[in-house]
Amino acid sequence: MTTRSVLPRSMPRRIAAPRTDAMIVNDIHSRLNATRVHEIVRPDSVDALQSVIRSARREGRSVTLSGGRHAMGGQQFAAGATLIDMNGLARVIDFDRVAGEIEVEAGIQWPELYKHLVESQVNAENKWAFIQKQTGADKLSIGGALAANVHGRGLKLPPFVGDVLAFTIVAPDGVVSRCNRTENPEVFRAAIGGYGLFGAIVDVRLRLAPRRKVQRMVEVIDIDDLPAMFDHRIAEGYQYGDFQFATELDPEALLRRGVFSCYRPAADLTPMPARRAALTPEDWRELICLAHVDRPRAFEAYASYYLTTSGQHYWSDEHQMSTYIPDYHETLGARLGEYHHGTEMITEIYVPRDALVRFLADVRSDFLERQTDLIYGTIRLIERDTETMLAWAKQAYACVIFNIHVMPDPAGIAKAKEEFRRLIDRGLSYNGSYYLTYHRWAERRQVAEAYPEFLNFLRLKRRLDPDETFQSDWYRHYKNMFADRL
């Protein structure tokens, strides 16, 4: 059975939020991308979106796109531009319960998609669920997930492109086009992981998977055992998992011990608990505080809690939902001591799985020598992406996420740039890569090595958008970086 939204695809043109001059916007997590845009406009229909784009073009102004505002490299902002807030386009368009597909407007965020799937299938015998989402935060848009080609904690999954069946895009000239693997494949390949530079994604059609019960199994293990443990879990049929490592600046603990949690399919008749052990938002605030001021206690508290959840059952989509505490430096205040006035920036480094332990030994040595303020980190797996132009998963990698404290002053930013570039170099030395979604602190040689198609990506952008209608500070940075080759 297919259900369709009763709302029309195009409504009378109306701007759902007022134009506000000289607005300063920023990303949610790092708060290091404060940008003054010309105006913020929230269209609530395709007609309204087209009107905004065409109006900006007539006025000679670039446009940029934002959703949940979690990207940290300036991809969703551009100084002086018209910022199109896509959250006004957040409806479910089509849910095909036979094929296991759902089509949603690009501004819908993961909690709303999750809620719709659950509530619309209460009485269904066979239920569907999304396959993967980024972890750590939920209030990110589906359009943003496509634009960044995100990934979750799947043990045998490629990035998000693997779940995308098709999307609709409004091009720089305002023309609406459908894109999939056979229709407009060039745009399909470039726009997924293309950070909004080829047009505004209007809607996305996703492949779903049967909603299954899973059981979480948790151990505290040493990093030397992790590669074999990942292989073992995969051979046993586990579907999701990750390893969250200790951050204490102690050579016997740092990047060595970690909480290894994986999820295996459970029998369909397994009873689901009415209540289970879970951390409250206040528990998370306490852990965040300890991660800054007492890292040994933070790890022990986190590990102790997670071990109590071993054996618990979840739905295959439910366990991927997260609690994110925004603005925690402000809300925790003086409890953070010297960390109160700082922030955190994330980077994600990819290395071949057989190089993981050696890579982390290098990083451990660097962090101990430089006393790097590592607040949080985790390791996941990814399968190769063979479809997108800026493929970060060039092979089956281990993904290592580092959340590092940064002081937002010139000296602090300079120190962070050096540390993050060193991390990228460490990854590249093992034929690895890094994720473009976070900072834009990589050097030109690092970008070129990690992303051999980057120049062609910029050239395609100029060909498909010769007036450079869609821009961002991220795009402007790299256009300037490679200006002599364009």
C-alpha positions, -999 to 999 in steps of 0.1 A, spaced: 0 0 0 12 35 -8 2 65 13 5 100 0 5 134 17 -27 153 12 -7 185 8 0 196 -28 35 196 -41 34 233 -49 15 257 -27 8 294 -34 40 313 -31 45 325 5 75 332 25 70 314 58 95 335 77 102 372 74 133 386 57 156 399 83 185 421 73 221 417 84 216 384 104 246 367 120 244 329 119 266 302 132 269 264 134 255 246 164 285 227 178 317 245 173 303 281 171 334 289 150 316 300 119 298 332 128 287 347 94 267 379 86 243 370 58 221 395 39 188 379 49 173 346 60 143 333 41 123 302 49 102 290 18 75 265 25 69 253 -11 87 246 -43 72 277 -58 84 299 -30 119 283 -32 121 290 -69 110 326 -63 137 332 -37 164 318 -60 153 338 -90 150 369 -70 185 366 -56 198 360 -91 181 392 -104 197 411 -76 231 396 -83 232 380 -49 244 344 -41 223 320 -21 232 294 5 213 266 21 209 255 57 190 228 76 201 217 111 233 239 110 256 212 123 282 213 95 313 230 109 332 241 78 309 270 66 291 249 41 257 263 50 267 300 53 280 327 29 288 362 39 264 387 23 243 359 8 206 351 10 204 322 34 176 298 25 164 280 56 151 247 44 132 238 75 99 251 60 100 221 36 95 193 60 66 171 50 63 135 42 53 131 5 50 94 -1 54 62 20 53 30 -1 48 2 24 51 -25 -3 85 -14 -18 99 -1 15 105 34 3 98 69 17 99 103 0 103 133 23 110 170 18 146 179 23 140 200 54 125 173 75 148 163 104 155 128 117 131 130 148 102 139 126 110 111 101 114 86 129 81 97 145 62 94 112 76 59 105 67 47 140 33 63 143 21 54 108 29 17 113 15 11 147 -9 -16 134 13 -28 105 24 -64 107 56 -58 88 72 -25 97 99 -4 79 127 18 93 154 40 81 187 22 76 213 46 91 217 81 103 246 101 117 251 95 154 256 121 181 228 144 172 193 140 157 181 175 147 198 174 113 179 175 80 176 147 55 188 172 28 218 179 50 225 142 54 225 139 16 247 170 11 273 157 35 269 120 26 268 111 62 272 77 78 261 59 110 274 30 130 266 3 105 292 -25 104 287 -33 67 272 -2 52 285 24 27 278 61 34 243 76 31 244 75 -8 236 38 -5 202 46 9 193 74 -15 171 63 -44 164 97 -60 160 134 -52 145 165 -67 167 196 -71 160 232 -80 189 242 -102 206 276 -102 183 288 -130 152 278 -110 144 247 -130 132 216 -111 149 183 -121 146 147 -108 180 129 -102 188 93 -97 213 68 -110 200 69 -145 183 103 -148 207 132 -145 234 109 -130 261 136 -132 241 158 -107 232 128 -86 269 119 -83 280 155 -75 252 167 -53 254 138 -28 283 149 -7 284 182 -27 274 205 2 245 223 -16 266 237 -44 246 224 -73 211 235 -63 185 232 -36 175 197 -28 137 197 -25 129 162 -16 147 128 -11 135 93 -17 150 68 6 153 30 6 141 16 39 148 -17 57 125 -40 77 123 -27 113 138 -54 135 146 -60 171 182 -59 181 202 -67 212 231 -46 224 262 -64 237 289 -44 255 325 -51 265 354 -29 276 384 -40 255 418 -29 244 425 -12 210 449 -40 200 419 -64 201 395 -42 182 401 -51 146 397 -88 154 366 -81 175 350 -61 147 356 -91 123 342 -115 149 311 -95 154 305 -92 117 309 -129 112 283 -135 140 258 -113 121 260 -81 141 247 -51 122 258 -20 141 286 -12 165 313 12 176 342 17 200 343 48 222 379 52 235 394 67 266 407 103 263 428 106 295 463 119 287 479 88 301 500 65 278 483 34 293 448 47 287 447 72 259 432 57 227 437 22 242 408 12 264 373 16 250 337 7 253 328 -17 224 291 -20 219 275 -39 190 239 -48 180 228 -82 168 194 -92 154 170 -106 180 140 -129 175 108 -113 163 89 -125 193 114 -110 218 94 -89 243 104 -53 243 109 -38 278 86 -11 290 116 5 307 153 1 303 185 17 316 191 51 299 209 83 305 189 114 312 199 148 297 212 157 331 234 125 331 248 136 298 256 170 311 275 155 339 294 132 316 303 162 293 315 181 324 337 152 335 350 148 299 365 182 303 377 183 339 382 147 350 386 123 320 394 92 340 361 95 359 343 103 327 355 71 311 347 50 341 313 65 345 305 60 309 318 25 307 300 15 339 267 27 326 271 11 292 280 -23 307 246 -22 326 229 -19 292 245 -50 278 218 -75 268 191 -48 264 168 -49 234 160 -20 210 144 -14 176 169 -11 147 161 26 142 155 35 179 191 27 190 204 51 164 187 81 180 209 103 202 208 129 229 226 161 220 232 188 246 235 222 228 255 251 241 269 230 270 299 254 275 274 281 284 250 259 305 277 242 325 294 275 331 319 277 359 318 239 364 340 237 333 367 259 348 392 270 321 372 252 295 341 274 299 353 299 273 363 274 247 346 251 222 350 218 205 358 210 169 355 176 153 376 159 127 371 124 112 401 105 99 398 73 78 424 46 76 425 11 62 414 -13 89 447 -32 90 464 2 98 441 13 126 463 2 156 494 17 141 476 49 132 464 53 167 498 46 182 511 75 161 483 98 172 488 87 209 524 98 207 514 131 191 487 139 216 509 130 246 537 152 233 514 181 225 490 176 254 461 177 230 427 184 247 408 154 234 373 155 248 356 126 231 363 100 204 349 69 187 357 44 160 333 30 135 335 11 102 325 21 66 323 3 34 335 17 1 315 45 -17 317 39 -55 291 64 -65 298 100 -54 323 125 -68 338 135 -35 339 100 -21 355 101 13 351 63 17 375 54 -11 378 19 4 366 -1 34 379 21 62 380 24 100 365 58 108 381 76 138 363 106 152 382 131 174 363 159 193 390 183 204 388 213 226 397 246 209 402 281 224 385 305 200 413 331 199 440 335 173 465 315 193 440 287 200 429 285 164 465 284 152 472 255 176 441 237 164 449 241 128 484 226 134 469 196 154 442 189 128 466 190 99 489 166 117 460 142 122 452 144 85 488 138 76 488 107 99 458 94 81 472 101 47 504 83 55 484 51 57 465 58 24 436 72 44 414 102 40 394 127 61 359 142 62 352 176 46 321 183 67 340 197 96 367 224 97 384 238 65 418 238 80 434 212 57 463 224 35 460 223 -3 482 193 -7 461 174 18 429 182 0 443 171 -33 457 138 -19 425 129 0 402 140 -28 417 134 -62 385 146 -79 383 179 -60 395 200 -89 371 183 -112 344 189 -86 351 226 -86 352 227 -124 318 209 -126 304 234 -102 315 263 -124 301 245 -155 267 237 -140 264 270 -121 284 295 -142 270 325 -123 279 308 -90 244 314 -77 248 287 -50 278 296 -28 291 291 7 321 303 27 333 267 23 331 269 -15 348 303 -15 376 291 6 384 261 -17 378 281 -49 405 305 -37 428 277 -27 427 262 -62 422 294 -81 454 289 -103 440 256 -115 404 266 -124 
